[in-house]
Amino acid sequence: MIHPTAILEPGAQLGGDVQIGPYACVAATARLGDGCVLAPHAVVLDHTTLGARCKVHSGAVIGDLPQDLSFKDEPSFVVVGDDCTFREGVTIHRGTKPGTTTRIGNHVYMMANSHAAHNTEVGDHVVMANGALLAGYVSVGERAFIGGGTGVHQFCHVGRLAMVAACCMISKDLPPFCSTASAQNSRLAGLNLVGLRRAGFDAAQRAQIKQAFNLVYRSGLNLTQAKERLRADTGNPFAAEFAEFLDHAKRGICRPSRDASDEPADA
């Protein structure tokens, strides 16, 4: 159903069973997949593609121009996967350089007033709580959780199944499976064991992750030495994942606060 007050510019492509509410707007080069739902006053702008069954709530704006003074108003894109939910006031901006793309995966849930800036890459099943903010070129791995009121500095990487606590400022890369302390600047709290259990990681897998974590954070080795040891542990697939993440950690990695425990909680 398309409400008679909705604004659909000529050229907009709509899949089957799309619902568009009162005063919602769809721009000329926007594409909505099958079963998408736009609530009243939702906006999907040019060069934006939504996959199937996405829900865009009131006041959300998907595909607006990047907030970058170097932007030259050249074509760039937003591409969203299937089954995503964007709550009230969510904003997602297009890439800033010509032909570049901001990418949102499948089953992503962005709560009210959260933001994904230009050229961000958000993996599948990521959850962003209210007011979580991703700056330009941030990447977030699959099944990560970004707490409410958190800001992630541009170019930072958040690993898969990591958990960022509420009201943090993340200015360094957060390795996979790790969690931060609430209201701290890039301070590590330990492993995201609750998230690992919920994701179906068994005790043996959690023990392997803990082993890799301890090698990085508790062994006394520098990062170069730790990466060598991680790569040598060929029987632990998570060690290789840690090593690969560290290879691409150009901003440094989050580290524990002084009052953090010597070991992550029992796996």
C-alpha positions in Angstrom: 0.0 0.0 0.0 1.2 3.5 -0.9 -0.4 6.3 1.0 -1.7 9.1 -1.3 0.4 11.7 0.4 3.7 9.8 -0.1 6.1 11.4 -2.5 7.6 9.0 -5.1 9.8 10.7 -7.6 9.6 9.4 -11.2 12.2 6.7 -11.7 12.0 5.3 -8.1 12.1 1.5 -8.3 9.8 -0.4 -5.9 9.7 -4.1 -5.3 6.6 -6.1 -4.6 4.4 -5.7 -1.5 6.1 -2.4 -0.6 4.3 -0.2 2.0 4.9 3.5 2.0 3.2 5.6 4.7 2.0 9.2 4.8 4.4 11.9 3.7 7.3 9.4 3.2 9.6 10.3 0.4 11.4 8.1 -2.2 13.9 9.8 -4.5 14.2 9.1 -8.3 17.2 6.8 -8.2 16.3 5.0 -5.0 15.5 1.3 -5.1 13.3 -0.6 -2.5 13.4 -4.4 -2.3 10.3 -6.6 -1.9 8.4 -6.1 1.3 10.0 -2.9 2.4 8.0 -0.7 4.8 8.4 3.1 5.1 6.7 4.7 8.0 5.2 8.2 7.9 7.9 10.8 7.1 10.6 8.3 6.4 13.0 9.4 3.6 15.0 7.3 1.1 17.2 9.5 -1.1 19.0 9.2 -4.4 21.6 6.4 -5.1 20.2 4.3 -2.2 19.3 0.6 -2.5 17.4 -1.2 0.2 17.2 -5.0 0.2 14.1 -7.0 0.9 11.9 -6.5 4.0 13.7 -3.4 5.3 11.8 -1.2 7.7 12.4 2.5 7.8 10.7 4.3 10.7 9.5 7.8 11.0 12.1 10.5 10.6 14.8 8.2 9.4 16.8 9.5 6.4 18.7 6.9 4.3 21.1 8.1 1.6 21.6 11.8 2.4 24.8 13.6 1.4 28.0 13.0 3.4 28.9 15.5 6.0 32.3 16.1 4.5 33.5 19.5 3.3 35.5 17.8 0.5 32.4 16.3 -1.0 31.9 17.5 -4.6 28.3 16.4 -5.1 29.4 13.5 -7.3 27.5 10.2 -7.5 28.1 7.9 -4.5 25.9 5.3 -2.9 24.3 3.6 0.0 23.6 -0.2 -0.2 21.6 -1.9 2.4 21.0 -5.7 2.7 17.9 -7.6 3.6 15.8 -7.5 6.8 17.2 -4.4 8.3 15.4 -2.1 10.7 16.1 1.6 11.0 14.3 3.2 13.9 13.2 6.8 14.4 15.7 9.5 13.4 18.4 7.1 12.0 20.7 8.7 9.4 22.9 6.9 6.9 25.0 8.9 4.5 26.4 8.2 1.1 30.1 7.7 0.3 32.2 10.8 0.0 34.4 10.1 -2.9 33.0 9.5 -6.4 31.6 6.0 -6.9 32.2 4.9 -3.3 29.6 3.2 -1.1 28.4 3.1 2.4 27.4 -0.5 3.1 25.0 -1.9 5.6 24.7 -5.7 5.9 21.7 -8.0 6.5 19.6 -8.1 9.6 21.2 -4.9 10.9 19.2 -3.1 13.7 19.9 0.6 14.2 18.0 2.1 17.1 16.6 5.6 17.3 18.9 8.5 16.4 21.9 6.3 15.5 24.1 7.3 12.6 26.3 5.7 10.0 28.5 8.2 8.3 30.0 8.1 4.8 31.8 5.0 3.7 31.1 3.0 6.8 30.8 -0.8 6.5 28.4 -2.5 8.9 28.3 -6.3 9.0 25.4 -8.7 9.2 23.4 -8.8 12.5 25.0 -5.7 14.0 22.9 -3.9 16.6 23.4 -0.2 17.3 21.6 1.2 20.3 20.1 4.6 20.6 22.4 7.5 19.7 25.3 5.3 18.6 27.5 7.2 16.1 29.8 5.8 13.5 32.2 8.3 11.9 33.4 8.1 8.3 35.1 4.9 7.1 34.4 3.0 10.3 33.9 -0.8 9.8 31.9 -3.0 12.2 32.2 -6.8 12.1 29.2 -9.1 12.0 27.1 -9.5 15.2 28.9 -6.7 17.0 26.9 -4.5 19.5 27.4 -0.8 19.7 26.0 0.7 23.0 23.9 3.7 23.3 25.5 7.1 23.2 28.8 5.7 21.9 31.0 7.4 19.3 33.4 5.5 17.1 36.2 7.6 15.6 36.7 7.7 11.9 38.7 4.8 10.3 38.3 2.6 13.4 37.5 -1.1 13.2 35.2 -2.9 15.5 35.7 -6.7 15.2 33.0 -9.3 14.9 31.0 -10.2 18.0 32.6 -7.3 19.9 30.5 -5.3 22.3 31.0 -1.6 22.9 29.4 -0.5 26.2 27.2 2.6 26.5 28.6 6.1 26.3 32.1 5.1 25.2 34.4 7.0 22.9 36.2 4.4 20.6 39.3 6.0 19.1 41.3 2.7 18.6 40.4 -0.6 17.0 38.5 -3.1 19.1 39.5 -6.7 18.3 36.9 -9.4 17.6 35.1 -11.0 20.6 36.2 -8.2 23.0 34.2 -5.8 25.0 34.8 -2.3 26.4 34.2 -0.7 29.8 31.2 1.7 30.0 31.8 5.4 29.7 35.5 4.9 29.0 37.8 6.0 26.2 38.8 2.9 24.3 39.3 0.9 27.5 39.0 -2.9 27.2 36.9 -4.8 29.8 37.6 -8.3 28.6 35.9 -10.8 26.3 32.3 -10.6 25.2 31.4 -14.0 26.7 27.7 -13.4 26.9 27.6 -12.6 23.2 29.7 -15.6 22.4 27.3 -17.9 24.3 24.3 -16.4 22.6 26.0 -16.8 19.2 26.4 -20.5 19.9 30.1 -20.7 20.6 30.7 -23.8 22.7 33.1 -24.1 25.7 36.0 -25.4 23.6 35.7 -22.5 21.2 35.4 -20.0 24.0 38.6 -21.4 25.5 40.4 -21.0 22.2 39.3 -17.4 22.0 40.4 -16.8 25.6 43.8 -18.4 24.7 44.3 -16.0 21.8 43.1 -13.0 23.9 45.5 -13.8 26.7 48.4 -14.1 24.2 47.6 -10.5 23.0 46.8 -8.9 26.3 48.4 -11.0 29.1 51.6 -12.5 27.8 53.8 -9.5 28.1 54.7 -9.7 24.3 54.6 -6.8 22.1 52.1 -6.9 19.2 54.7 -8.1 16.6 55.7 -11.0 18.9 52.1 -11.7 19.7 51.1 -11.9 16.0 54.0 -14.4 15.4 52.8 -16.6 18.2 49.2 -16.4 17.0 50.1 -17.4 13.5 52.1 -20.3 14.9 49.1 -21.7 16.7 47.7 -23.4 13.6 45.2 -25.5 15.7 43.4 -22.4 16.9 41.3 -20.7 14.1 40.6 -17.8 16.3 44.3 -17.1 16.8 44.6 -16.5 13.0 41.5 -14.2 13.2 43.1 -12.1 15.9 46.4 -12.0 14.0 44.7 -10.8 10.8 42.8 -8.1 12.7 46.0 -6.9 14.3 47.6 -6.7 10.9 45.0 -4.1 9.9 44.8 -2.2 13.2 46.3 1.1 12.0 45.1 3.2 14.9 46.3 0.8 17.7 44.0 -1.4 19.7 41.9 -0.9 22.8 43.7 -1.9 25.9 42.5 -2.7 29.5 42.1 -0.1 32.1 44.4 -0.2 35.1 41.7 -1.7 37.4 40.8 -4.5 34.9 41.2 -8.0 36.1 44.3 -10.0 35.1 42.2 -12.5 33.2 38.9 -12.3 31.3 35.9 -13.8 33.0 35.7 -17.6 33.0 34.7 -18.9 29.5 
